[in-house]
Amino acid sequence: MPFVPIDHLELTADEFHELTGWEIKPEGACRDDRCVPLPDLPPLAAGARFDVRAVAERLGMPIAHDDTHGLWAIGPESGGRRVLDRAQMPELVLPDFDGGAFDVAGLRGRKVVLIAWASW
């Protein structure tokens, strides 16, 4: 499952299932033959909304927020592995087209696509 964009964190069990593949049942969040207990989530009435953060945390699914656009994204479950929850670009100075030095730190705070190519 890739990151799934949503515009609010309150979802119904059906919406959560459609987006992530996880079903919210009385025994917890279930997918295929696995169920993860959700002790902090009270039983849900049909159509009731719940805060996705509690379930995502229990399943090891990262959540990212874009303040500018008011969007959230739910990441795939970690499966017990460590999930990258934040990253910071290392200091990087690259040659520009004129042979000068270009410090990538000057782009900090802006969205950047870095394309690398190698001949081997």
LOLUMKE-690464 format. One record per residue (C-alpha): x, y, z. Coordinates in nm, 3 decimals. Layout:
[rec [X,Y,Z]]
...
//
This chain:
[rec [0.000,0.000,0.000]]
[rec [0.148,0.338,-0.092]]
[rec [0.079,0.653,0.107]]
[rec [-0.294,0.732,0.095]]
[rec [-0.396,1.100,0.093]]
[rec [-0.695,1.210,0.305]]
[rec [-0.831,1.554,0.393]]
[rec [-0.939,1.472,0.750]]
[rec [-0.843,1.224,1.022]]
[rec [-1.194,1.120,1.122]]
[rec [-1.297,0.819,0.910]]
[rec [-1.563,0.551,0.926]]
[rec [-1.459,0.187,0.948]]
[rec [-1.572,0.139,0.586]]
[rec [-1.363,0.434,0.464]]
[rec [-1.058,0.306,0.654]]
[rec [-1.104,-0.041,0.505]]
[rec [-1.140,0.098,0.152]]
[rec [-0.824,0.309,0.188]]
[rec [-0.597,0.067,0.374]]
[rec [-0.738,-0.284,0.344]]
[rec [-0.774,-0.310,0.725]]
[rec [-1.120,-0.390,0.866]]
[rec [-1.219,-0.249,1.205]]
[rec [-1.391,-0.532,1.395]]
[rec [-1.479,-0.587,1.762]]
[rec [-1.156,-0.789,1.801]]
[rec [-0.942,-0.509,1.650]]
[rec [-0.802,-0.414,1.311]]
[rec [-0.801,-0.719,1.085]]
[rec [-0.645,-0.790,0.748]]
[rec [-0.642,-1.135,0.594]]
[rec [-0.575,-1.375,0.885]]
[rec [-0.416,-1.114,1.116]]
[rec [-0.592,-0.906,1.383]]
[rec [-0.430,-0.635,1.592]]
[rec [-0.612,-0.547,1.917]]
[rec [-0.725,-0.185,1.950]]
[rec [-0.776,-0.143,2.326]]
[rec [-0.810,0.238,2.307]]
[rec [-1.081,0.232,2.041]]
[rec [-1.435,0.194,2.178]]
[rec [-1.683,-0.022,1.983]]
[rec [-1.805,0.165,1.677]]
[rec [-2.168,0.201,1.577]]
[rec [-2.244,0.168,1.205]]
[rec [-2.120,0.479,1.025]]
[rec [-1.944,0.616,1.335]]
[rec [-1.619,0.802,1.281]]
[rec [-1.295,0.743,1.469]]
[rec [-0.958,0.917,1.486]]
[rec [-0.727,0.741,1.240]]
[rec [-0.416,0.838,1.441]]
[rec [-0.491,0.587,1.719]]
[rec [-0.531,0.297,1.478]]
[rec [-0.240,0.400,1.254]]
[rec [-0.006,0.422,1.553]]
[rec [-0.108,0.075,1.672]]
[rec [-0.051,-0.069,1.321]]
[rec [0.281,0.110,1.274]]
[rec [0.150,0.327,0.989]]
[rec [0.318,0.668,0.963]]
[rec [0.101,0.977,0.914]]
[rec [0.226,1.290,0.740]]
[rec [0.056,1.630,0.727]]
[rec [0.084,1.906,0.466]]
[rec [-0.012,2.231,0.640]]
[rec [-0.017,2.430,0.316]]
[rec [-0.279,2.213,0.148]]
[rec [-0.455,2.079,0.457]]
[rec [-0.394,1.717,0.356]]
[rec [-0.287,1.412,0.550]]
[rec [-0.127,1.093,0.420]]
[rec [-0.139,0.751,0.584]]
[rec [0.160,0.531,0.509]]
[rec [0.185,0.156,0.477]]
[rec [0.213,-0.060,0.787]]
[rec [0.567,-0.120,0.905]]
[rec [0.530,-0.492,0.968]]
[rec [0.750,-0.461,1.276]]
[rec [1.026,-0.281,1.087]]
[rec [1.132,0.072,1.161]]
[rec [0.953,0.323,0.942]]
[rec [1.109,0.649,0.834]]
[rec [0.901,0.914,1.007]]
[rec [1.117,1.212,0.916]]
[rec [1.422,1.283,0.705]]
[rec [1.664,1.569,0.672]]
[rec [1.874,1.627,0.366]]
[rec [2.246,1.606,0.445]]
[rec [2.474,1.897,0.357]]
[rec [2.536,1.864,-0.014]]
[rec [2.730,2.091,-0.252]]
[rec [2.713,2.000,-0.621]]
[rec [2.874,2.147,-0.930]]
[rec [2.639,2.361,-1.137]]
[rec [2.634,2.383,-1.518]]
[rec [2.895,2.661,-1.517]]
[rec [3.138,2.464,-1.298]]
[rec [3.056,2.663,-0.983]]
[rec [2.944,2.522,-0.651]]
[rec [2.572,2.493,-0.578]]
[rec [2.477,2.445,-0.212]]
[rec [2.154,2.243,-0.192]]
[rec [2.090,2.390,0.157]]
[rec [1.978,2.707,-0.024]]
[rec [1.663,2.515,-0.123]]
[rec [1.575,2.419,0.234]]
[rec [1.202,2.457,0.300]]
[rec [1.111,2.409,-0.067]]
[rec [1.002,2.091,-0.242]]
[rec [1.284,1.955,-0.456]]
[rec [1.319,1.669,-0.701]]
[rec [1.676,1.546,-0.717]]
[rec [1.757,1.337,-1.022]]
[rec [2.080,1.139,-1.026]]
[rec [2.230,0.952,-1.317]]
[rec [2.529,0.726,-1.354]]
[rec [2.677,0.564,-1.663]]
[rec [2.746,0.226,-1.507]]
//
